Amino acid sequence: MNIGNVQTLRSQEEKRTLPNGWRWVKLGEVCQIIAGQSPPGSTYRSSPEGLPFFQGKAEFGETNPVARVWCVEPTKTARTGDILISVRAPVGPTNVANVECCIGRGLAAIRCGSYSDRDFILNALRHFESTLIKKGSGSTFEAINRDDLESFEIPVPPLPEQRRIAGVLREQMAVVEKARAAAYARLEAVKALPAAFLRQVFPKPGQPLPTGWRWIRLSEVVDVRDGTHDTPQYVDNGIPLVTSKNLRHEGIDFSNALFISKEDHDQIKKRSGVNKGDILFAMIGTIGNPVIVKTEDPFSIKNVALFKFENGFVLNEYFYYLLSSQVIIMQLDKDSQGGIQKFVSLAVLRNLQIPLPPMPEQKRIAALLYKQMVAVEKARAAAEAELETINALPSALLRRAFNGEI
């Protein structure tokens, strides 16, 4: 496209340049806007009867909405092919109706006329979504109305050019989606490697053990404790109190830890004093997330298991990897308690049956797994960076399209 001859217009409080032949138009000039309206609750159905009823972004899929509720007496409807746009909490996300449907107050339908291409308008709404969000108002949550949509300005070329641009973007986005799927598959394969490596070295419960190994109850070789179950009084400055929310894959996250007084810390320390080299383990909620303590700075723990290795029977690095293996997970799944929020008791942890090899073999396994996990982290970082780059492509392609560069 020739962009040498441009016109400069002021639109939506910003000065922008448009390619030759383009013009700023209000969305209501080229599309019909149908504001959603929620019908009486008595007309809702939980199984297919009447029209699918979409109330907001919660029903949006990748491209088309997914029906969970139906309505037998719809008040406002969208046709197949209409653009559906979320107009409240949040403002801006879009989908395309693939069936005739009822739309509630959280949505509006945008029906393109004879001077606009549906896919071009859809891409324009996605590209200028951040500008549309600025139109949102409301004290409880942001929302826009039909007037906001009708007056919203977008740059539009002649219809043949709209169709050409939409076609080019369709092809480009298909390539991006193919690349995204491949990158996501690579990332998932990398994420599966740690479990595979652990399966190679640790047996399942009841399996025969290699020569020199033995099954043993955990409390016979490891000092197993837990943190306080009480809630101390918090202070502005003091000793950090670590809970399961502070346990991360990369270590202890003290950034959002609450603080307790030194007096309370000293009391907790009598039961569960933490030392460098100990292992912490979440006992409630998301069970697991083992962390080797690498700091000598004082802190207390609450509802967190504490494993200490002062007797020298078990290498902490070996046990760290063992805690994430199926041999431990299967026992914890069987013996964990609670409904929505699972937890494991101190007794369950102390009674865990663990496979214990001689110390030289523990050291060999720990060194091998460390090397493998470092390689996994590098591969994972590379896969995540690749996926992040691919995820940024749609915005870049839309930017080029609406700068007249395709």
N, C-alpha and C positions, 0 to 999 in steps of 0.2 A: 504494500500500500504506500502511496506517495504521501508523506507527512510534511513535505516542505512547506506547503501552503496551509497555515493553521489560523484558526480564529481563537481569540482569547475572550473568555466569558467569565463573569463572576457567578458562581453557583454555590449555594449552601455555605456562604461566608468564606469561600476559598476561591483563589484565582487559578483557573485551570486552562490548559490549552487542549484543543481538539483537532484531530485530523480534518483535512478538507472534506466537506460534505456531511460531517457529523454535526449534531446540535444537541443542546440540553433540552430535555423534555420532562414534564412532570409525569410520573408513573400513571396517574389517572387519565392522561391524554391518550395513552396507547394501550391501556389495560383497564379492565373492569375489576374493581375491588369489592369483594363480598366479605363483610365482617361476620365472624362467627357469632352464634348465639346458642346458649345452652338450653335445651328443651327441658320440660319437667322431668324430675327423677323417676317418676312412675313409668316413663316411656323407655327407660333403659332396659337392655337385656344382656345377659352374660353369655349367651350363645347366639349363633347367627340367626337373626330375625330382624327384618327391616334393613336399614343401611348401617354399614360400619360407622361408628361414632368416634371421631378424633378430637381430643380436647386440648392438646398442646404438644410440646416437643417430646414429652415422655413416650409418645407412640411413634416417633420418627425412627425410621431405619436408615440404612446407608443411602438409599435413594427414595424408597417409598415407605409410607407409614404401615405399621402392623396393627391390625384390629384386635382389640381386647374386649371392647364393649360395642353393642349395637343399639340402634334407636328405631322404634316403630313409628314415631311421629316426629320426623326431623323438621326443624324450623329453618335452618340455613344449610344449604348443601353446596358441595363442590362437585364439578364434573370430572370425569376421567381426563387426565392431562393437565388440569389446573395446577398451578404452583400453590403449595401450602406454606405459609410463613408464620412462625411463632411471633405473637405480638405482645406477650407478657411472660416475664420470668422464665426464660430469657427472651429478649427481643432479637430477631434476626435470622435464626436457623431456618432452613428451607428443606422441603421434600416435594415430591410430585405425587399427586393423587393418581393411583392406578385403577381406581374404581370410583363410581359415584359414591359420595359419602356425606354424612352429616358432620358439620364442624361446630365446635363449641367456642366459648369466648376467648380461649387462649390462641385461636388461630384466625387467619384470614385467608381467603382464596384469591389468587390473582389469575384472571382469565385474559389471555392475550387476544388482541383484536387483529384486524387485517393488516395493520401497519407494524406489527411486532412479531418477532420469532420467539416462541416460548423458551427455547434453550438459551438464546442470547439474553433474554430478560433474567432468566434464572442465574446465569453466570454474572450478570451485572449486579444482582442483589447480593450474591455471595462476595463479589469483589468489594462492594461498597457497604458491606454489613456494618463495619465499625462506624461509618458515618450515620447509618440509620439508627444505630444504638443510641447515638447522642440525642435523638429526638425523644427518647424514652423519658417518661416522667412518672411520678408516684412516690408516696412516702413509704409504703410498705414494700413494693417491688416495682421495677421499671415496667412500663407498658406504653404502647403506641396505639392509636386508633385509626379508623379508616381515613380520616382527613390527613393524618400524618403520612400515610402511605400514598394517598392520591397526590399530595403535594411534593413528594420526595422526587428529587431530580436525578436523572441518570443520563449519561451521554449515549446517543443513539445514531448510528449511521443509516443509510437507506436500507430497505428490507433485504435486497439481494446480498448486501455486505454483511448484514446481521446473520443471514443464513450461512454465508461462507465462513465467518468467524466462528459461529457455533459449531460448524462441521469440523473445522480445524481443531478447536478445543476438545471436541468429542474424541477425535483420534488421539490427541496428545494425552488426555486424561486416561484413556484406555491403556496407553503405554505405561503411564505412571502407576495405575492400579496393578498392572501385571508386575511391574518392578517392586511395588510395595508388598504384594503377596509373596514374591520370592524372597525379599529381604526379611519379612516377618517369619517365613518358614525357616530361614537360616538362623534367626534369633532364637526361635523356639527350639531348634535342634541344639544350639549352644546351651540353652537353659537346661536341657535334659542331660547334659554331660555329667554334672556332679553326681547325680543319683546313679548314673551308669558306672562311674568310677568307684563309688562306694559299694555297689553291688559286687564288684570284682574282688574286693578284699574282705568284706564282712559277710559271714554266713547268716542265714535266717535262723530263727529259734528252732531248735530240735535237729538241725542239720549236723552231720558228723563234722568234727573239727580236725584241722591239720595236726600232725604230730607235735606235741609240746603245748598245744592250746588246751584250755579248759573253760567250761561254763561255771560262772561263779556269781553269787548274789552281790550286787553292787556295794552294799553297806559293809561287806567283809573286806573290801580293798580301798574304798573311797569314803571319806568323811562327808556325809550328805546332810546339809542343814537347809534352813530357809530363813527369809527375812521376817521382819515384824509383820504381824497381822493387824496391828492397831494403826490408827491414823494420828501421827503426832501433830502438834500445833506447828503450822508453817510460819516462817519468819522471812524477812526481806533479805537478810544476808546470814549465811551460816554454812552448814554442811549439806551437800546435795543428798537428796533421797531418790534413789534409783528404783524405778518400777519397770514392768515389762515393756511399757511404751518407750523406754529409753534404750532398749536393746535393739541394735541394728546389725545388719550383716557385717558391716565394716568395723563394729565395735560399740562402745557405750556412747550414746549421744547425751551429753550433759546440757545441751543448749536450752532444753525446755524442762529441765529438772527443777523441782521445788526444793526449798531449803528448810532445814530443821535446826534447832539449837544444838550446841555442842553437848549439852547435858542429855538431851534425848538421843543424840548419836552415841554417846558413851554407854547408855543403857542398851541400845540395840546391838552395839558391838559386843556386849557380853554374850549374846546369843548367836550372833552371826557377823563376826568381824571379817571383813574382806581384805585379802592380801593379793599382791601382784602374783599372777600365775593361776589364781583360782578361776573357776568357770561359773558364770551365771547362766540361768536357764529360766525362761518364762513359764510359770506354773498355771496361769489363768488367762483366758481369752485365746489369743494365738499362742498355743503351747509350743515351746521350742526356742528358736533364735539363740542358740548357744553363743556365748561371748567369752573369750579369754581376757581376763583383767590384765591390762598392760600399764596401769598407772599405780603409783604409790600414794597418790593424793587420797585423803580420807573421804569416804562416802558411806551411806547406809543403804540398805535394801529393804523393800517391802513387797511381799507376795512374789518373791523371786527365789528360786532354788540356788543354793550355793554348794559347789563341789570343791573339796580341798584334797590335796594329794601329798600331804606331808609324810605319809608312811612309806612312800616310794614304790608302791606296788604297781601303780598305773601312771603312765606318762600323760600329762594333761593334753598335749597336742593329739595324741592317739584318741583319747576320750572325747575331745572336741569333735573330731570327725565321726566317731562312733555314734554320738548323740543325734546326728542327722541321718543315720542309716536306717534301713528297714527293720533291722533287728530291734532297735529301740522304738521306732515309730509304731510298729505293729503291737508291741506290748502296751504303749501308751494309749493307742486307739481303743484297745480292749478294756483298759482299766480306768480311763478318764471318766469324770462325772460331770453332771450339770446338763442343762438344756441348751439354751441359746449361747450361754457363756460357759465353755468347757473349762475344767480345771483338773489338775492332778494333785494328789495329796503327797505329803512327805513320805508316808508309808509306801505308796506305790513306787516312788522313785528309789527308795532304799531297797525294795524287793526286786528291782529290775535284774534280769539275768543277762549278763554280758559275756561275750567271748573274750577271753584274756590270753594273749600269746606271751611268750617270754619277752623281757624288756628289749633285747636287741631287735626282735621282730616288730615290737611296737614302734621303735624308732625308725625302722625301715619303712613301715607303712605310713607313718606320719610324714616322713620326708617325701615319699612318693606322692602322697595325696596333696601335699603342699605345692609341689612342682606342677601337678596336674591342675590344681585349682587356680594357680597364678596364670597358667596358659588359658584356662576358661575365662577368667576375668578380662584378659586382653582381647580374646575373641568376642566376648560379650560387648565390651566397650566399642569394638570396631563395628559389630553388627548394629548396635544401637545408634552409632554415629551415621551409619549408612541409612538406616531407617529414618532418622531425623532429617537427613538431607533430602530423601525422597518425599517425606511429608511436607517439606517446604516448597516442593515444585508446583503444586496447584496454584498457590498464591502468586508465585513468580510468573506462571503462564497467564493467569488472569491479568496481572499487572501489564504484561506485554500486550495482551489483547486489547486492553482499554487505553493503552498508549498508542494504539494503531501500529504495532510493530509486528503483526503476523499477517 
